[in-house]
Amino acid sequence: SDVCSSDLEICGVAGLMDWNPDFRKIGMEGLVLLVNGAEEARAAVRKLVKDGVEWVKTYPTGDAAAPDVNDHHTLCMTFDEMHAVVTTAHNHSMKVTGHCRATEGIKNALRAGYDTIEHGTFMDDEALDLLLARNVPVVPALYFELVSIERGPDFGMSQRVVDGHRETLEGGVESARRILRAGGRLGMGGDYGFAWNPHGDYAKELSFFVNYIGFTTLETIQCATTFGAEIMGRGHEFGTVEPGKLADLLVVDGDVITDIRLLEQRHKFIAVIQGGVIKAGQLAAPVTTSAKMS
């Protein structure tokens, strides 16, 4: 469900790994590879290599969505398992990220050599120092927490889960602010595809980081473009506007610096340019269709 990137998509393909070992049944069978111990972790990564996976996503910690079995303060993988994933993945030129909310889970991921951290929710001073020393980017995915609080109950979300999302929102906002102010890198994107947080609303996340968290518009756009491209390992191809890079641009009618919510208003799009070709927006050629009658 995680959507990560330079333009709100980081992971081309993600292999999901253990937050649901055999003794914890969360109904995610088929979506994760279960590992118990470092050897099984290595074997799981090797399976993903054969599937052509580019990024391995692990679940070192739990989440507010599962308060009865592994909440957001629960550690779900050992350091040895996490380190085994990293060494095996890196040996095959794959990158590793992880769902890290609990403080010790964040530290374990950084010490194990993770390439990025998802969420980084409860970050203390030691975790921040480790993060900055390794220059590891974080994708907070905080907008999901807000919409879960606001809309989750309409879709049957329990109060315990809502309260958990409120805690992760508060902790995640503080961590995101600290990371950016300390000179760290953040990526945009998050958990989309849920009824209360559908695909297609990505621009609302950018507005959220400006109007709720307090980032400047330029800081937010840099996270969504430059840092996103760097997270993907493709900063040399896109992420900034300069000669030799892909000309993927959005031209908007209005001053986005003054009001980032313009990015939510598709009727304000003058042009969506991909590879130097106008694909959508006011300047795009009209789409014509024809039908034959017989």
N, C-alpha and C positions, 0 to 999 in steps of 0.2 A: 504493500500500500504506500510505501514511501515514494514520493516523487522528488528527485533531487536534480539540479542542473544549473548550467550557466543561464539558461533562460528557464529556470525552475525545473531542471532535470539533471541530476548528477549521474545516476546509475543507468548504464545501458542495459546490463543484465545483472541481477543480484542473486546470489545464492544465499538462502536463509538458513541459519543454523541455530543451534539449541537454545531455546528458552522454555522448552516443553519436554523435559526428560520423561522417561517412562513412568516415573512415580508422580508426575503432575499432568493430569489430563485436562487440557484447555480447549479441545476441539480444533486444534490446528494441524492434525495429522494430515500429511500430504503436502503441507506448506513448508515444513522444516525438515532438516536432516538432524536426527537425534544423535548426540555424541556423549559418551561416558568415558572420559579419560583422553589423554593426549594422543594415543594411537588411533582411536576412533576419529578424533578430530582430523588427524592427517589423512586418514582414509576418506573421510567425507570431502575434504578439499580435492583430493585426487579424482573423486567422482565428478565434481564440478568442473574440473579441468577438461574432462572428456565431453562435457556438455557445452563447452565454449564460453563459460562464464568469465566475465571480465572483473567483476567486483564480488567479493564474498562478504555478505552481511551476517554478523553474528548478534546474539542476544545475551550479552554479559550480565544484564540486569533485567528485572521485571518491569511492570508498567501499572499505571493506575487502573487499566482495564481489567486487571485480574487481582483484586484486593484480597481474595480469599486464599490464593495459592502463592503468587509471587508479585507483590506490589512493587512500587518504584524504589523501594529501599532494599530489595532482595537481590542477592548475587546469584546468578543462574549459571555461571561458568567459572571454572577455576582458572587461575593464572596460567597453569601449565597447559590447559586446553587452548586458551587464547593464544599463547605463544606458539603452540604447535600449528595452529591455523595460520598465523602470520608467516612463520618460516616456510611452511609448505607453499602457501599462496605466492609469496614473494619469489620463491624458487621457480615458479611457473609464470612469473611476470604478471600476476594478478594482484589487485589491491584489496585491502581489508577495511571495512568499516563496522561499526557496531552500535546497537541501541544501548546507550549508556546514560542512565539516570542517576543511580546511586553513586555517591562520592567515590567509594573504593573501587567500583566498577570502572569509573572514568580513569582512575589512576592505574589500574591493572591494564587497561587498554593502551594507555600511553606508554607504560613500561614494556608492554609486549610488542610495541612497534606498529600500532594501527596507523593507517594512512589518513583517516578522518574519524571524527566522532559524531554520531547522531545524537542530538539533544544536548548532552553535556549539562544536565539539569542542575544537579546539586554540586557545584564546583567550589572547593575551598581554596585557600591560598596555595597549598602544596600542589594541588591539581593544576591550578592556573600557571604556576611556575614551570611545571613539567610540560604543559601545553605550549607555552611560549618558547621554551628551550628547544623543542622539537619542531616548532612552527606548524603544528597540526591544526587544520581547519575544523570548524564545528558547524553542523547544520542544525540549528535549534528546533525547527519545525514547531514553532510556538502558536501559530494561528490555529492549528488543530485543537490545542488546549482551550482556547477561547470559545470556538464554535461548539466544542463538546459541552462546555458549561452552559452556553446560551441555548443550544438546540438539542443537546443530547436527551434531555428528559422527554422531549416530544417523540422520540424514537425508542422509548422504553429504557433509557439509561438510568440505573439506580442512583440514589443520592450518594451512596458510598463512592461510586465511581466518579460522579460529578465532583465530590469533595476532593478526591484524589487528583483529578485534572486541575482543580483550583490550586492545589499545593504545587503541582508540577509547573503550572503557569507562573506562579509567583517566584518559585525558585529559578525557573528557566529564564525569566525576564532579567532577574538580577545577574545571573551568570552571563547572559548575552551582553549586557551592558558592560560588565567588567572585562570581558574578553576584548570587545572592540576598543574600549578606552585604553586598554593595556597594549594595544597594537597587534592583537590577534586577528585572525581571519574567520569570517562567518559566511556561510552560504545560505541562500534562500531555498525554499521548497519545503515540502512536508508530507503529511499523511493525507492523501486525497483518495477519493473513490468511495467514501462512506456517504450514507444518505444525508447526514448532517454537514458534510464537507465534500461536496461533489467536485469532480473534475471541471475545469473551466473557470474557476474562481481564483486563479492564481494571483491576479493583480491585487486582490483584496489583502493578500499577505503582505505585499509591499506597503500598502497604505497602513496596515496594522503596525509594521515596524516603525513607521514615521509617527503616526498619530497616537499609538498606544505605548510603544516602548520608548520613543523619544529620539530615535536616530534621525539624522538629517536625510533629506531626499538623496543627496549625492552619496552618502554613506550606504544607504539602502541599495541604490542602483549599482554601486561598486560591488557590494556583496552578491547581487543577483547576476552580474555579468563577469567582471574581472576575476573575482574570487571563485565564482562558479566554474569558469573555464579552467582555472588553475587546479581546482579540486579534481576535475576530470582528467587532468594531465594533458590538456589541449590548449593551454594558454598561448601557445605559439600559433594557433590557428584562428582563435576568436576570443572574444571577451573584452577587447578594446578596439577602437576605430583607428586603424593605421594601415599604411601600405603593406600589401602582402597577406593580409588576413581576410577571412571570409566576410563579405559585405552583407551581414545579417543585421538589419536596422529597422527601427520603428520610428516613423515620423508622425508626430502628434500635433493637432491644432490646439495650441495653448502652451502655457509655461508649466511644465511638469515640476520644476523646482519649487514653484509657488504652491502647486496643488497636485500631489502625486496621484490623487484619485482620478485624474484624467486618464490614467492607464486602465481604469475600470470601464471607461465609456468608449465602446468600440466605434460609435458614430463619430468620434473625434479623431479616428485614425486616418491620417492622410495617405500613408503607405506602409505596408509591411513588406520589407525587402529581404529576400533570401538569396544568397549567392549573387547579389547584384540585380536580381529580377524582382519586379514588383508583383507580389502574389495576392495581395488583398489591400483593402483601404479605398479611399476616394479616388485615387489615381489608377487603380487597377482596371484592366479592360473588363467590360461586362461579360458575364458568362452567357453564352448562347447555346441553345439546344434545338435540335430539329428532330422531327418524327416523320416517318413515312407511313402513309395510309395505303391500304390495299383492299 
